[in-house]
Amino acid sequence: MALRSTTFAAGEAIPPRHTCQGEDLSPPLAWSGVPAGARTLVIVVDDPDAPDPAAPRMTWVHWVLYNLPASATGLPEGVAASALPAGTRVGTNDWHRAAYGGPCPPIGRHRYFFKLYALGVELPDLGAATKAAVENAMRGHVLAEAQLMGTYEKNR
């Protein structure tokens, strides 16, 4: 599978409009190559450099989506929960919100990984599940995966 965005390329800076210093909109995402046997998709966005890239202590979760239909080929910029494809569930990020939360690093340039997983099953309704709960539920069901990494450092 391949995952891309029209607003930043792999390894490049994420535009401020997708961060806490801008409109905090989710970036547009598009993907291809979903395997024929896939039933659903999962998207996880996280930052393994928290709180300081020089001394990371945790991975901060920015967005969790699960049970996207395998027929979906992307998401528009700033997609609202109500506009997600039918059946899609929104998990809880590390701000304790069931929504996208853009990059907002306290110090330094962080890496943000947008991860896409194709699953051979539909996950049970986990509610506003955490990344850990979704990853646990999808264990053993991942058919393919792709990722897109962007970076961001706050303008002071």
Short mmCIF file of the C-alpha atoms (twelve columns), coordinates in Angstrom:
data_MODEL
# 
_entry.id   MODEL 
# 
loop_
_atom_site.group_PDB 
_atom_site.id 
_atom_site.type_symbol 
_atom_site.label_atom_id 
_atom_site.label_alt_id 
_atom_site.label_comp_id 
_atom_site.label_asym_id 
_atom_site.label_seq_id 
_atom_site.Cartn_x 
_atom_site.Cartn_y 
_atom_site.Cartn_z 
_atom_site.pdbx_PDB_model_num 
ATOM 1   C CA . MET A 1   0.000   0.000   0.000  1 
ATOM 2   C CA . ALA A 2   0.992   3.616   -0.415 1 
ATOM 3   C CA . LEU A 3   -0.098  6.589   1.732  1 
ATOM 4   C CA . ARG A 4   0.347   10.212  0.695  1 
ATOM 5   C CA . SER A 5   -0.844  13.760  1.292  1 
ATOM 6   C CA . THR A 6   -1.086  16.653  -1.133 1 
ATOM 7   C CA . THR A 7   0.095   19.119  1.539  1 
ATOM 8   C CA . PHE A 8   3.425   17.532  2.489  1 
ATOM 9   C CA . ALA A 9   5.743   14.878  1.086  1 
ATOM 10  C CA . ALA A 10  7.377   12.063  3.050  1 
ATOM 11  C CA . GLY A 11  9.990   13.459  5.430  1 
ATOM 12  C CA . GLU A 12  8.994   17.083  4.833  1 
ATOM 13  C CA . ALA A 13  7.478   19.680  7.150  1 
ATOM 14  C CA . ILE A 14  3.748   19.493  7.883  1 
ATOM 15  C CA . PRO A 15  2.134   22.854  7.032  1 
ATOM 16  C CA . PRO A 16  1.110   24.964  10.065 1 
ATOM 17  C CA . ARG A 17  -2.592  24.818  9.094  1 
ATOM 18  C CA . HIS A 18  -2.548  21.153  10.229 1 
ATOM 19  C CA . THR A 19  -1.034  22.026  13.630 1 
ATOM 20  C CA . CYS A 20  -1.912  23.778  16.896 1 
ATOM 21  C CA . GLN A 21  -0.345  26.944  15.478 1 
ATOM 22  C CA . GLY A 22  -2.818  26.966  12.603 1 
ATOM 23  C CA . GLU A 23  -6.366  25.725  12.073 1 
ATOM 24  C CA . ASP A 24  -5.502  22.268  13.484 1 
ATOM 25  C CA . LEU A 25  -7.112  20.575  10.470 1 
ATOM 26  C CA . SER A 26  -6.308  16.990  9.584  1 
ATOM 27  C CA . PRO A 27  -4.306  16.911  6.346  1 
ATOM 28  C CA . PRO A 28  -5.821  15.413  3.225  1 
ATOM 29  C CA . LEU A 29  -4.776  11.780  2.893  1 
ATOM 30  C CA . ALA A 30  -4.969  9.414   -0.072 1 
ATOM 31  C CA . TRP A 31  -3.976  5.789   -0.370 1 
ATOM 32  C CA . SER A 32  -3.764  3.019   -2.907 1 
ATOM 33  C CA . GLY A 33  -2.906  -0.653  -3.111 1 
ATOM 34  C CA . VAL A 34  -5.355  -1.919  -0.468 1 
ATOM 35  C CA . PRO A 35  -5.274  -5.739  -0.706 1 
ATOM 36  C CA . ALA A 36  -8.315  -7.456  -2.206 1 
ATOM 37  C CA . GLY A 37  -9.051  -9.381  1.013  1 
ATOM 38  C CA . ALA A 38  -9.187  -6.273  3.204  1 
ATOM 39  C CA . ARG A 39  -12.458 -5.550  5.007  1 
ATOM 40  C CA . THR A 40  -11.549 -2.414  6.975  1 
ATOM 41  C CA . LEU A 41  -8.794  0.148   7.455  1 
ATOM 42  C CA . VAL A 42  -7.207  1.753   10.509 1 
ATOM 43  C CA . ILE A 43  -5.407  5.098   10.674 1 
ATOM 44  C CA . VAL A 44  -3.151  6.035   13.581 1 
ATOM 45  C CA . VAL A 45  -1.145  9.262   13.804 1 
ATOM 46  C CA . ASP A 46  1.507   9.469   16.488 1 
ATOM 47  C CA . ASP A 47  4.704   11.223  17.575 1 
ATOM 48  C CA . PRO A 48  7.462   9.007   19.033 1 
ATOM 49  C CA . ASP A 49  9.605   12.034  19.926 1 
ATOM 50  C CA . ALA A 50  7.561   13.346  22.888 1 
ATOM 51  C CA . PRO A 51  8.217   15.419  24.763 1 
ATOM 52  C CA . ASP A 52  11.750  16.255  23.502 1 
ATOM 53  C CA . PRO A 53  13.353  14.626  20.443 1 
ATOM 54  C CA . ALA A 54  16.709  14.764  22.241 1 
ATOM 55  C CA . ALA A 55  15.262  12.665  25.092 1 
ATOM 56  C CA . PRO A 56  11.976  11.042  24.011 1 
ATOM 57  C CA . ARG A 57  9.984   9.424   26.810 1 
ATOM 58  C CA . MET A 58  6.707   8.481   25.145 1 
ATOM 59  C CA . THR A 59  4.754   8.230   21.928 1 
ATOM 60  C CA . TRP A 60  2.010   10.873  21.786 1 
ATOM 61  C CA . VAL A 61  -1.131  9.808   19.905 1 
ATOM 62  C CA . HIS A 62  -2.778  12.434  17.693 1 
ATOM 63  C CA . TRP A 63  -5.533  10.524  15.871 1 
ATOM 64  C CA . VAL A 64  -7.117  7.070   15.877 1 
ATOM 65  C CA . LEU A 65  -9.652  5.943   13.258 1 
ATOM 66  C CA . TYR A 66  -10.829 2.374   12.818 1 
ATOM 67  C CA . ASN A 67  -13.325 0.403   10.740 1 
ATOM 68  C CA . LEU A 68  -12.952 2.670   7.725  1 
ATOM 69  C CA . PRO A 69  -14.380 0.716   4.786  1 
ATOM 70  C CA . ALA A 70  -11.683 -0.960  2.693  1 
ATOM 71  C CA . SER A 71  -13.236 0.689   -0.379 1 
ATOM 72  C CA . ALA A 72  -12.253 4.161   0.886  1 
ATOM 73  C CA . THR A 73  -9.339  5.750   -0.983 1 
ATOM 74  C CA . GLY A 74  -8.692  8.807   1.162  1 
ATOM 75  C CA . LEU A 75  -9.909  11.510  3.509  1 
ATOM 76  C CA . PRO A 76  -10.333 15.212  2.724  1 
ATOM 77  C CA . GLU A 77  -8.605  17.968  4.653  1 
ATOM 78  C CA . GLY A 78  -10.230 18.776  7.976  1 
ATOM 79  C CA . VAL A 79  -12.658 15.860  7.770  1 
ATOM 80  C CA . ALA A 80  -15.279 16.069  10.519 1 
ATOM 81  C CA . ALA A 81  -16.333 12.922  12.386 1 
ATOM 82  C CA . SER A 82  -19.801 13.306  10.848 1 
ATOM 83  C CA . ALA A 83  -18.275 13.276  7.339  1 
ATOM 84  C CA . LEU A 84  -16.184 10.121  7.777  1 
ATOM 85  C CA . PRO A 85  -17.164 7.108   5.646  1 
ATOM 86  C CA . ALA A 86  -20.100 5.112   7.042  1 
ATOM 87  C CA . GLY A 87  -19.050 2.689   9.769  1 
ATOM 88  C CA . THR A 88  -15.837 4.550   10.671 1 
ATOM 89  C CA . ARG A 89  -15.154 4.836   14.403 1 
ATOM 90  C CA . VAL A 90  -13.063 7.564   16.034 1 
ATOM 91  C CA . GLY A 91  -10.750 6.578   18.863 1 
ATOM 92  C CA . THR A 92  -9.387  8.761   21.647 1 
ATOM 93  C CA . ASN A 93  -6.132  10.680  21.250 1 
ATOM 94  C CA . ASP A 94  -3.746  11.613  24.057 1 
ATOM 95  C CA . TRP A 95  -5.624  14.893  24.619 1 
ATOM 96  C CA . HIS A 96  -8.559  12.634  25.606 1 
ATOM 97  C CA . ARG A 97  -10.569 13.770  22.569 1 
ATOM 98  C CA . ALA A 98  -12.182 11.620  19.901 1 
ATOM 99  C CA . ALA A 99  -10.780 13.801  17.130 1 
ATOM 100 C CA . TYR A 100 -7.679  14.803  15.204 1 
ATOM 101 C CA . GLY A 101 -5.182  16.796  17.227 1 
ATOM 102 C CA . GLY A 102 -2.403  18.263  15.141 1 
ATOM 103 C CA . PRO A 103 1.294   18.547  15.898 1 
ATOM 104 C CA . CYS A 104 2.058   20.789  18.874 1 
ATOM 105 C CA . PRO A 105 5.579   19.903  20.061 1 
ATOM 106 C CA . PRO A 106 6.797   21.598  23.246 1 
ATOM 107 C CA . ILE A 107 10.416  21.672  22.039 1 
ATOM 108 C CA . GLY A 108 12.373  20.786  18.911 1 
ATOM 109 C CA . ARG A 109 11.427  19.245  15.566 1 
ATOM 110 C CA . HIS A 110 9.276   16.133  16.000 1 
ATOM 111 C CA . ARG A 111 8.399   13.346  13.584 1 
ATOM 112 C CA . TYR A 112 4.725   12.518  12.996 1 
ATOM 113 C CA . PHE A 113 3.852   9.108   11.604 1 
ATOM 114 C CA . PHE A 114 0.579   8.698   9.702  1 
ATOM 115 C CA . LYS A 115 0.028   4.922   9.646  1 
ATOM 116 C CA . LEU A 116 -2.513  3.050   7.540  1 
ATOM 117 C CA . TYR A 117 -3.386  -0.593  8.181  1 
ATOM 118 C CA . ALA A 118 -5.561  -2.885  6.041  1 
ATOM 119 C CA . LEU A 119 -7.357  -5.519  8.114  1 
ATOM 120 C CA . GLY A 120 -9.006  -8.750  7.060  1 
ATOM 121 C CA . VAL A 121 -11.793 -8.186  9.626  1 
ATOM 122 C CA . GLU A 122 -14.148 -5.541  10.922 1 
ATOM 123 C CA . LEU A 123 -13.243 -4.703  14.502 1 
ATOM 124 C CA . PRO A 124 -15.910 -4.830  17.206 1 
ATOM 125 C CA . ASP A 125 -17.244 -1.487  18.421 1 
ATOM 126 C CA . LEU A 126 -14.512 -0.401  20.826 1 
ATOM 127 C CA . GLY A 127 -16.106 2.991   21.417 1 
ATOM 128 C CA . ALA A 128 -13.683 5.901   21.670 1 
ATOM 129 C CA . ALA A 129 -10.817 3.434   22.095 1 
ATOM 130 C CA . THR A 130 -7.190  4.305   22.648 1 
ATOM 131 C CA . LYS A 131 -4.468  3.458   20.152 1 
ATOM 132 C CA . ALA A 132 -3.422  0.563   22.411 1 
ATOM 133 C CA . ALA A 133 -6.945  -0.903  22.445 1 
ATOM 134 C CA . VAL A 134 -7.255  -0.658  18.660 1 
ATOM 135 C CA . GLU A 135 -3.786  -2.154  18.119 1 
ATOM 136 C CA . ASN A 136 -4.636  -5.001  20.480 1 
ATOM 137 C CA . ALA A 137 -7.913  -5.702  18.622 1 
ATOM 138 C CA . MET A 138 -6.254  -5.672  15.204 1 
ATOM 139 C CA . ARG A 139 -3.394  -7.987  16.227 1 
ATOM 140 C CA . GLY A 140 -3.227  -10.946 13.850 1 
ATOM 141 C CA . HIS A 141 -5.543  -9.291  11.299 1 
ATOM 142 C CA . VAL A 142 -3.188  -6.872  9.497  1 
ATOM 143 C CA . LEU A 143 -2.903  -7.688  5.787  1 
ATOM 144 C CA . ALA A 144 -0.811  -4.672  4.750  1 
ATOM 145 C CA . GLU A 145 0.403   -1.351  6.081  1 
ATOM 146 C CA . ALA A 146 1.806   1.945   4.851  1 
ATOM 147 C CA . GLN A 147 3.069   5.075   6.519  1 
ATOM 148 C CA . LEU A 148 3.808   8.700   5.787  1 
ATOM 149 C CA . MET A 149 6.142   10.664  8.056  1 
ATOM 150 C CA . GLY A 150 6.134   14.435  8.317  1 
ATOM 151 C CA . THR A 151 7.918   16.768  10.707 1 
ATOM 152 C CA . TYR A 152 7.007   19.890  12.630 1 
ATOM 153 C CA . GLU A 153 8.689   22.403  14.916 1 
ATOM 154 C CA . LYS A 154 6.772   25.276  16.480 1 
ATOM 155 C CA . ASN A 155 7.512   28.808  15.380 1 
ATOM 156 C CA . ARG A 156 8.374   30.668  18.554 1 
# 
